């Protein structure tokens, strides 16, 4: 049964195109695109059967970037040691711990026995192996440089995993603190406030405005909590659907770039991903135009993706890469300078790699700076809100004591 897929690819002229097309599987669509001379960047199924969804979300173990990095590293080590590709895959299929990756490797090994190339076999498992990795493996097969390509991709995914770990680790404390703050506020409004409400009602004391406001909030949350949950759920769904569109994502990405501290973190992350991926692709023999398009896609930032479309069109006219990237007004001046030096000295790949390493380190400093601002802001917010609640409850008690 044919499914509808939305795909983004680089066409034969080097431009990014987005279309929806029917195919029996992602592998079949990738094959169709390859025959046209297109380079796939992103493929997403618009509809999936309930059976497929169940297999993916309920039973299949997720393959993480760390798993892919280890796979590339181990396969490179075996090939570099002189082991045959089929024997290396057979060994990996037996010792890999991730069950989803283990199954995919064994199926790739079986396909190799039927005469398929590694890239062709991997195309059947695009939910496991990233499209970028498959493209690089295919380039390695064409140039006879597969082991070196695998080594580069291992380093690439190790650094990508390191960035993701830094981001997730940095957000753990603010998220926990936010949950505790919201929980404490709701507990005081719903659990503590009703006790004082009954006491105030029986005392006959004229309540101050802050106390009346707090009592109304307490009653509203207590009686209509389900409405609040429903409204929040609707807002989240609308937000996700809107940011899933190209226009919505671009507006959201633009907003993130304008936020203090967060904007610099987003820029550093995108810069690191772009320069590292571009360096890896160019070192593997990928042409500059499709390499830049694919690198922009890896950033997952619509501002970069849209800006890169114009840049790649002008590159074909023979204009300088550094000048064109500067015209995007996105990348920091240091990136432009490094790329300019790389162009002049003929060492663009090396300069891109060094730039990516620098911004990996810079990202850690930016994250620490962001945390140093977020933590006191959250604590201050929590203190102000809880302080307001306590004062609002104590004011009537003070008036009641004065009356007595």
Secondary structure, DSSP 8 states (H G I E B T S, - for coil): --EEEEEEEE-TTS-EEEEEEEESSHHHHHHHHHHHT-EEEEEEES---HHHHHIIIIIS----HHHHHHHHHHHHHHHHTT--HHHHHHHHHHH---HHHHHHHHHHHHHHHTT--HHHHHGGGTTTS-HHHHHHHHHHHHHT-HHHHHHHHHHHHHHHHHHHHHHHHHHHHHHHHHHHHHHHHHHIIIIIHHHHHHHHHHHT----HHHHHHHHHHHHHHHHHHHHHHHHHHHHHHHHHHHTSHHHHHHHHHHHHHSTTHHHHHHHHHHHHHHHHHHHHHHTT--HHHHHHHHHHHTT-HHHHHHHHHHHHHHTTT--HHHHHHHTT-S-HHHHHHHHHHHHHT-HHHHHHHHHHHHHHHHHHHHHHHHHHHHHHHHHHHHHHHHHHHHHHHHHHHHHHHH-
